[in-house]
Amino acid sequence: MDSDSDGVHEQLEVIFDQSAAQRRRASLNPGTSNRPSSQRQKTSCFVHQLLEEKSKSGQWTPSTDILSDRTADKETPEDQRNGDETQRHTQSRLLTKKQLSDMAFGIRELSKKLGHIRLLLKVRNVFLLTKAHDQKLIANTRDMTQYLLKNTNEEGQPYVVWVEETMRDNAVFNAKGLLDHDPSYKDRLRYWTNELCAKKPHTFEICIALGGDGTVLYASWLFQRVVPPVMSFALGSLGFLTKFDFDNYPHILTRAFRDGVTVSLRLRFEATVMRARPRSQNENGSGNEGDYRDLIDEIIGESSDDSTTHHPLVSHNILNDIVLDREPNATMSSIEIFGDEEHFTTVQADGVCVATPTGSTAYNLAAGGSLCHPENPVILVTAIAPHTLSFRPIILPDTIVLRMGVPYDARASCWASFDGKERTELTPGDYVTVSASRFPFPSVLPLDRRNQKQSKKT
């Protein structure tokens, strides 16, 4: 994929017809106005269009027409953060049951197809991600950077290598030494920032992660919407998500860029913090807020259509898990759990972990949750040190919208974290919605994992 084309947009995003979109919950809507109708024509996502061009040999490359037909996504992180209803896409938490089911099914079907197809990427801009404080990994990053700068892609174009801004003055990386060695590197050694990843993710054709599973999760955090295919090299303590051996990286990269890659789409969750709007007085003009407000009633009861009870604070796309815990509080957390139109249970525990299939081997495993194959279409709910003998881990379908909230009469607040980052306090009345994300995480797999039939064709 040629990043110089301004038309490359919305890669690996599942698009669906929004003509029949309905609000799942008025309290999830930041405004009282109706959702604006979509201006999008009936099209497939970027990857679906590429699939249509797959040749009989199982190999394909994106055409110039597809690259030029995509329209720019103008939504800024601030728009999403503020829950701006003028944004062009419908958030997952607001989808109808059918839309959410179709979207999740579409991601699964697309992942199956991609697992049997070789993607020939026109790689020029390479995004390098590593632990910025690990001196050994920084040295490895320098070696790979120098290797890429010395070589060209299949079309004879030199690679443009993007490293973190902190590498500019890092003594171990020694950017000055690279430039002194070959002045032509000056225009091809560039530096990325968090803002660039958020606003222009299409700049990069591929992301190479050097580290452990934490580095892969960091890549997911950097690219909250569109994610370039991530090729992860095992250089950390855990390796559930790292598929490649760094010692053989010259051969691996050469083969991947020349022969293509296979991609697995990992399900991500969209988690949105819903903040309760303050109400200082009751209907009689006196009393405390907690005396008359009921979280269950506001989410699934008579007050569920009242759009003034809550407003969205922030949204995150996560690859591993969302955790609600008691943080510094000495008392247990009290958490209400809802699924679509039902109140599931009230959990008295140190917290609750909601994990993706990918995150089943992380905190979910430590908390006693079920192990799950990454291709299973499920949401894993596990209580952390529950104060009951009857609560067991729950496995829910990925087509459900899960809500976890702190009741108004709770004795203490909870804290929510998203893939271990962005810790946010949930005061009584606040809750978090969790649903399947429209932006899955594309993980590059070794070509050797293709089945025998595919290998014969190629």
C-alpha positions as CSV (number, residue, x, y, z in Angstrom):
1,M,0.0,0.0,0.0
2,D,1.5,3.3,-1.0
3,S,1.3,5.7,1.9
4,D,2.0,8.7,-0.5
5,S,-1.5,8.3,-1.8
6,D,-3.9,10.6,0.1
7,G,-6.8,8.2,-0.5
8,V,-5.8,5.3,1.7
9,H,-8.4,5.4,4.4
10,E,-10.4,3.2,6.8
11,Q,-8.3,0.1,6.6
12,L,-9.6,-2.8,8.5
13,E,-12.8,-1.0,9.5
14,V,-16.0,-3.0,9.2
15,I,-18.7,-0.8,7.6
16,F,-22.4,-1.5,7.7
17,D,-25.6,0.1,6.5
18,Q,-26.7,2.6,9.1
19,S,-30.0,3.6,7.5
20,A,-32.0,1.7,10.1
21,A,-29.8,2.7,13.1
22,Q,-31.6,3.2,16.4
23,R,-30.5,4.3,19.8
24,R,-29.9,1.4,22.1
25,R,-30.2,3.7,25.1
26,A,-31.0,7.3,25.3
27,S,-28.7,7.7,28.3
28,L,-25.9,6.8,26.0
29,N,-26.6,9.6,23.7
30,P,-24.8,12.9,24.6
31,G,-27.6,15.0,23.1
32,T,-31.4,14.9,22.8
33,S,-31.4,15.4,19.0
34,N,-31.8,12.5,16.6
35,R,-28.7,10.8,15.2
36,P,-27.8,12.4,11.8
37,S,-28.2,10.2,8.8
38,S,-25.0,8.8,7.3
39,Q,-23.7,10.3,4.0
40,R,-21.7,7.2,3.2
41,Q,-22.5,5.3,0.1
42,K,-23.0,1.6,0.3
43,T,-19.4,0.4,0.2
44,S,-17.2,-2.2,1.7
45,C,-14.3,-1.6,4.0
46,F,-10.8,-1.3,2.6
47,V,-9.9,-4.9,3.2
48,H,-13.2,-6.2,1.7
49,Q,-12.6,-4.3,-1.5
50,L,-9.1,-5.8,-1.6
51,L,-10.6,-9.3,-1.2
52,E,-12.7,-8.8,-4.3
53,E,-9.5,-8.3,-6.3
54,K,-7.9,-11.6,-5.0
55,S,-6.6,-13.5,-7.9
56,K,-7.0,-17.2,-8.4
57,S,-3.4,-17.8,-7.2
58,G,-4.3,-16.4,-3.8
59,Q,-2.1,-13.3,-4.2
60,W,-3.2,-9.8,-4.8
61,T,-2.1,-6.2,-4.5
62,P,-4.4,-3.1,-4.1
63,S,-5.2,-1.3,-7.3
64,T,-4.7,2.3,-7.9
65,D,-8.5,2.9,-8.1
66,I,-9.1,1.5,-4.7
67,L,-6.4,3.6,-3.2
68,S,-7.7,6.8,-4.8
69,D,-11.4,6.2,-4.1
70,R,-11.2,6.4,-0.3
71,T,-12.4,9.6,1.4
72,A,-10.6,11.2,4.3
73,D,-11.8,10.6,7.9
74,K,-12.0,14.1,9.4
75,E,-12.9,13.0,13.0
76,T,-10.4,14.2,15.5
77,P,-9.6,12.6,18.8
78,E,-11.3,15.5,20.6
79,D,-14.5,14.8,18.7
80,Q,-14.5,11.2,19.9
81,R,-13.4,12.1,23.4
82,N,-16.3,14.5,23.7
83,G,-18.9,12.2,22.2
84,D,-19.6,14.7,19.4
85,E,-22.8,13.6,17.6
86,T,-21.6,15.3,14.4
87,Q,-19.0,12.5,14.0
88,R,-19.5,10.5,10.8
89,H,-19.5,7.0,12.3
90,T,-21.9,5.4,14.7
91,Q,-20.2,4.2,17.9
92,S,-20.5,0.5,18.7
93,R,-22.3,1.1,21.9
94,L,-25.1,2.8,20.1
95,L,-25.7,0.1,17.5
96,T,-28.9,-1.9,17.3
97,K,-28.7,-5.6,18.2
98,K,-28.8,-6.6,14.5
99,Q,-26.1,-4.1,13.6
100,L,-23.8,-5.2,16.3
101,S,-24.3,-8.8,15.5
102,D,-23.7,-8.2,11.7
103,M,-20.6,-6.2,12.5
104,A,-19.1,-8.9,14.8
105,F,-19.9,-11.6,12.3
106,G,-18.4,-9.6,9.5
107,I,-15.1,-9.2,11.4
108,R,-15.0,-13.0,12.1
109,E,-15.7,-13.8,8.4
110,L,-13.1,-11.3,7.2
111,S,-10.5,-12.7,9.6
112,K,-11.1,-16.2,8.3
113,K,-10.6,-15.1,4.7
114,L,-7.5,-13.1,5.5
115,G,-6.0,-16.1,7.3
116,H,-6.0,-18.0,3.9
117,I,-4.9,-15.1,1.7
118,R,-1.5,-13.7,1.1
119,L,-1.4,-9.9,1.3
120,L,1.2,-8.2,-0.9
121,L,1.7,-4.9,0.8
122,K,3.5,-2.1,-1.0
123,V,5.6,-1.2,2.0
124,R,7.6,2.0,2.0
125,N,6.8,3.6,5.4
126,V,7.8,1.3,8.3
127,F,6.7,2.1,11.8
128,L,9.1,0.8,14.5
129,L,7.9,0.5,18.1
130,T,10.0,-0.6,21.0
131,K,10.5,0.0,24.7
132,A,11.9,3.4,24.9
133,H,13.7,2.7,28.3
134,D,15.2,-0.7,27.4
135,Q,18.8,0.0,26.2
136,K,19.1,-3.5,24.7
137,L,15.9,-3.1,22.7
138,I,17.0,0.3,21.6
139,A,20.2,-1.2,20.2
140,N,18.1,-3.8,18.4
141,T,15.9,-1.0,17.0
142,R,19.0,0.8,15.7
143,D,20.2,-2.4,13.9
144,M,16.8,-2.9,12.2
145,T,16.6,0.8,11.3
146,Q,20.0,0.6,9.6
147,Y,19.1,-2.6,7.8
148,L,15.9,-1.0,6.4
149,L,17.6,2.2,5.4
150,K,20.2,0.3,3.4
151,N,17.6,-1.6,1.4
152,T,14.8,-0.9,-1.0
153,N,11.3,-2.4,-1.6
154,E,10.3,-4.6,-4.5
155,E,9.7,-1.5,-6.7
156,G,13.2,-0.2,-6.0
157,Q,12.1,2.6,-3.6
158,P,14.1,3.1,-0.4
159,Y,12.3,2.5,2.9
160,V,11.2,5.4,5.1
161,V,11.7,4.4,8.7
162,W,9.7,6.0,11.5
163,V,11.0,5.7,15.1
164,E,9.8,7.3,18.3
165,E,10.5,10.9,18.9
166,T,12.6,10.1,22.0
167,M,15.1,8.3,19.7
168,R,16.2,11.6,18.2
169,D,18.6,12.3,21.1
170,N,19.0,8.8,22.5
171,A,22.7,8.0,22.9
172,V,22.3,4.3,22.3
173,F,20.2,4.8,19.1
174,N,22.7,7.4,17.9
175,A,20.7,8.9,15.1
176,K,23.5,11.3,14.3
177,G,25.8,8.4,13.7
178,L,23.4,6.9,11.2
179,L,23.1,10.2,9.3
180,D,26.9,10.7,9.3
181,H,27.3,7.2,7.9
182,D,25.1,8.0,4.9
183,P,23.7,11.5,4.4
184,S,20.9,10.1,2.2
185,Y,19.3,8.7,5.4
186,K,18.4,12.2,6.5
187,D,15.1,12.4,4.6
188,R,14.2,8.8,5.3
189,L,14.7,8.6,9.0
190,R,11.7,10.2,10.6
191,Y,10.1,10.4,14.0
192,W,6.6,9.6,15.1
193,T,4.6,11.1,17.9
194,N,1.3,10.0,19.6
195,E,-0.5,12.8,17.8
196,L,0.7,11.5,14.4
197,C,-0.5,8.0,15.2
198,A,-3.9,9.3,16.3
199,K,-4.5,11.7,13.3
200,K,-2.6,10.0,10.4
201,P,-2.5,6.2,11.0
202,H,-2.6,5.6,7.2
203,T,0.9,7.1,7.0
204,F,2.4,3.6,7.8
205,E,2.0,0.5,5.7
206,I,3.2,-1.8,8.5
207,C,4.1,-1.6,12.2
208,I,7.0,-3.6,13.6
209,A,6.9,-4.2,17.3
210,L,10.1,-5.1,19.2
211,G,9.4,-6.4,22.7
212,G,6.8,-8.5,24.5
213,D,3.0,-8.5,24.7
214,G,3.1,-5.2,26.4
215,T,4.7,-3.6,23.3
216,V,1.9,-5.0,21.2
217,L,-0.7,-3.6,23.6
218,Y,1.0,-0.2,23.3
219,A,0.6,-0.4,19.5
220,S,-3.1,-0.9,20.1
221,W,-3.2,2.1,22.4
222,L,-1.4,4.3,19.9
223,F,-3.7,3.4,17.0
224,Q,-7.1,3.7,18.6
225,R,-9.0,3.6,15.3
226,V,-7.3,2.3,12.1
227,V,-4.3,0.0,12.9
228,P,-1.6,-0.9,10.3
229,P,-0.8,-4.6,10.2
230,V,1.4,-5.3,13.3
231,M,4.4,-7.7,12.9
232,S,5.7,-8.5,16.4
233,F,9.2,-9.8,17.3
234,A,9.6,-11.7,20.5
235,L,12.0,-9.7,22.7
236,G,10.0,-9.6,26.0
237,S,9.1,-11.8,28.9
238,L,5.7,-12.9,27.5
239,G,5.1,-14.1,24.0
240,F,1.4,-14.8,23.4
241,L,1.2,-12.1,20.8
242,T,4.8,-12.1,19.4
243,K,5.2,-14.4,16.5
244,F,8.6,-13.8,15.0
245,D,12.2,-14.5,16.1
246,F,14.3,-11.3,16.1
247,D,17.6,-13.2,15.4
248,N,16.3,-14.0,11.9
249,Y,14.7,-10.6,11.1
250,P,16.6,-9.9,7.8
251,H,15.2,-13.0,6.2
252,I,11.7,-12.6,7.8
253,L,11.4,-9.0,6.6
254,T,12.7,-9.7,3.2
255,R,10.3,-12.6,2.7
256,A,7.3,-10.7,4.2
257,F,7.8,-7.7,2.0
258,R,8.5,-9.8,-1.1
259,D,6.1,-12.7,-0.8
260,G,3.4,-11.1,1.3
261,V,1.9,-11.7,4.8
262,T,-1.1,-13.3,6.3
263,V,-3.2,-11.4,8.8
264,S,-5.3,-12.4,11.8
265,L,-7.9,-9.8,13.0
266,R,-8.0,-9.7,16.8
267,L,-11.3,-8.6,18.3
268,R,-11.0,-5.3,20.2
269,F,-13.6,-3.8,22.6
270,E,-14.9,-0.3,22.6
271,A,-15.2,0.9,26.2
272,T,-16.9,4.3,27.0
273,V,-17.1,5.9,30.4
274,M,-20.5,7.3,31.0
275,R,-20.5,10.1,33.7
276,A,-23.6,10.8,35.7
277,R,-24.9,14.3,35.4
278,P,-25.3,16.0,38.9
279,R,-28.7,16.7,40.2
280,S,-28.7,18.7,43.4
281,Q,-32.3,18.5,44.4
282,N,-35.2,16.0,44.1
283,E,-38.7,16.6,42.9
284,N,-39.6,18.3,46.2
285,G,-36.7,20.7,45.9
286,S,-34.7,19.2,48.7
287,G,-32.7,16.1,49.6
288,N,-29.5,14.5,48.5
289,E,-28.8,13.2,45.0
290,G,-28.3,9.6,46.2
291,D,-31.7,9.5,48.0
292,Y,-33.8,9.3,44.8
293,R,-31.6,8.2,41.9
294,D,-31.3,4.5,41.0
295,L,-28.7,3.3,38.5
296,I,-30.8,0.2,37.6
297,D,-33.8,2.4,36.8
298,E,-31.7,4.8,34.8
299,I,-30.2,2.1,32.6
300,I,-33.0,-0.4,32.1
301,G,-36.0,1.0,33.9
302,E,-38.5,3.8,33.4
303,S,-35.7,6.5,33.3
304,S,-33.7,4.6,30.6
305,D,-35.0,7.0,27.9
306,D,-33.9,10.1,29.8
307,S,-30.8,11.4,27.9
308,T,-30.0,13.9,30.6
309,T,-28.9,11.4,33.3
310,H,-25.4,10.6,31.8
311,H,-23.0,11.9,29.2
312,P,-20.0,10.1,27.6
313,L,-16.7,11.1,29.0
314,V,-14.1,9.2,27.0
315,S,-13.9,6.1,24.7
316,H,-11.1,3.6,24.2
317,N,-10.5,0.7,21.9
318,I,-8.8,-2.1,23.9
319,L,-7.1,-5.3,22.9
320,N,-6.8,-7.1,26.3
321,D,-9.2,-6.0,29.1
322,I,-11.1,-3.4,31.0
323,V,-10.7,-3.6,34.7
324,L,-12.8,-2.0,37.4
325,D,-11.2,-2.1,40.8
326,R,-11.3,-0.5,44.3
327,E,-7.8,1.1,43.9
328,P,-6.9,2.8,47.3
329,N,-10.2,2.2,49.0
330,A,-10.2,-0.3,51.9
331,T,-13.8,-1.4,51.2
332,M,-14.9,-3.8,48.5
333,S,-16.3,-2.5,45.3
334,S,-20.0,-2.7,44.6
335,I,-20.6,-3.0,40.8
336,E,-23.8,-3.5,38.9
337,I,-23.6,-5.5,35.7
338,F,-26.0,-5.2,32.9
339,G,-26.3,-7.0,29.5
340,D,-28.4,-5.3,26.9
341,E,-31.9,-4.9,28.5
342,E,-31.2,-7.0,31.6
343,H,-29.6,-6.6,35.0
344,F,-27.3,-9.5,35.4
345,T,-26.0,-9.3,38.9
346,T,-24.5,-7.1,41.6
347,V,-20.8,-7.9,42.3
348,Q,-19.2,-7.4,45.7
349,A,-15.5,-7.9,45.0
350,D,-12.2,-6.2,44.7
351,G,-13.2,-5.5,41.1
352,V,-14.3,-7.0,37.8
353,C,-12.2,-7.9,34.7
354,V,-13.8,-7.8,31.3
355,A,-11.4,-9.5,28.8
356,T,-11.3,-10.0,25.0
357,P,-10.5,-13.5,23.8
358,T,-6.9,-12.2,23.3
359,G,-6.8,-11.0,26.9
360,S,-8.0,-14.3,28.4
361,T,-4.3,-15.2,29.2
362,A,-3.7,-11.9,31.0
363,Y,-5.4,-10.5,34.1
364,N,-8.4,-12.7,33.4
365,L,-6.3,-15.8,33.8
366,A,-4.7,-14.5,37.1
367,A,-8.2,-13.8,38.4
368,G,-9.4,-17.3,37.8
369,G,-11.2,-16.7,34.5
370,S,-11.6,-19.1,31.6
371,L,-8.9,-19.5,28.9
372,C,-10.2,-18.8,25.5
373,H,-9.0,-19.3,21.9
374,P,-8.5,-15.8,20.3
375,E,-10.9,-16.6,17.5
376,N,-13.8,-17.3,19.9
377,P,-16.6,-14.6,19.6
378,V,-17.0,-13.9,23.3
379,I,-16.7,-11.4,26.1
380,L,-15.1,-12.8,29.3
381,V,-16.4,-11.4,32.7
382,T,-14.4,-12.4,35.8
383,A,-14.8,-11.0,39.3
384,I,-11.6,-10.2,41.2
385,A,-11.6,-11.8,44.7
386,P,-15.4,-11.9,44.9
387,H,-17.0,-11.9,48.4
388,T,-19.3,-14.8,47.5
389,L,-19.2,-18.5,46.9
390,S,-21.7,-18.4,44.0
391,F,-20.1,-16.0,41.6
392,R,-18.3,-17.8,38.7
393,P,-16.6,-16.4,35.6
394,I,-19.1,-15.6,32.9
395,I,-18.7,-16.0,29.1
396,L,-21.0,-13.7,27.0
397,P,-21.4,-13.4,23.2
398,D,-19.6,-10.5,21.5
399,T,-22.9,-9.2,20.2
400,I,-24.0,-8.0,23.6
401,V,-23.5,-4.5,25.0
402,L,-22.2,-4.8,28.6
403,R,-22.6,-2.1,31.2
404,M,-20.8,-2.0,34.5
405,G,-21.7,0.8,37.0
406,V,-21.2,2.0,40.5
407,P,-24.6,2.3,42.3
408,Y,-25.5,5.7,43.8
409,D,-25.5,4.2,47.3
410,A,-22.0,2.7,47.0
411,R,-19.7,3.5,49.9
412,A,-16.7,4.2,47.6
413,S,-15.7,5.0,44.1
414,C,-14.2,2.5,41.6
415,W,-11.3,3.0,39.1
416,A,-11.4,1.8,35.5
417,S,-8.3,1.0,33.5
418,F,-8.1,0.1,29.8
419,D,-5.4,-2.2,28.8
420,G,-3.7,-1.1,32.0
421,K,-3.7,2.6,30.9
422,E,-5.9,5.7,31.1
423,R,-7.1,5.1,34.7
424,T,-10.4,6.9,35.3
425,E,-12.3,7.3,38.6
426,L,-15.9,6.1,38.5
427,T,-17.9,7.9,41.2
428,P,-21.4,6.6,42.3
429,G,-23.7,6.8,39.3
430,D,-21.0,6.4,36.7
431,Y,-20.8,3.3,34.5
432,V,-18.8,1.9,31.6
433,T,-20.2,0.4,28.4
434,V,-18.3,-2.4,26.6
435,S,-19.1,-3.7,23.1
436,A,-17.3,-5.1,20.1
437,S,-15.2,-2.5,18.3
438,R,-15.5,-1.7,14.6
439,F,-11.7,-1.4,14.5
440,P,-10.1,-4.9,15.0
441,F,-6.4,-5.4,15.6
442,P,-4.5,-6.9,12.5
443,S,-1.8,-9.2,13.7
444,V,0.7,-10.5,11.1
445,L,1.2,-14.3,11.1
446,P,4.1,-16.2,9.7
447,L,3.5,-17.4,6.1
448,D,4.4,-21.0,7.1
449,R,1.1,-21.1,9.0
450,R,-0.9,-21.2,5.8
451,N,-2.5,-24.5,5.0
452,Q,-1.0,-27.0,2.5
453,K,-3.6,-26.2,-0.1
454,Q,-2.8,-22.5,0.0
455,S,1.0,-23.3,-0.2
456,K,0.5,-25.3,-3.4
457,K,-1.4,-22.5,-5.1
458,T,1.3,-19.9,-4.3
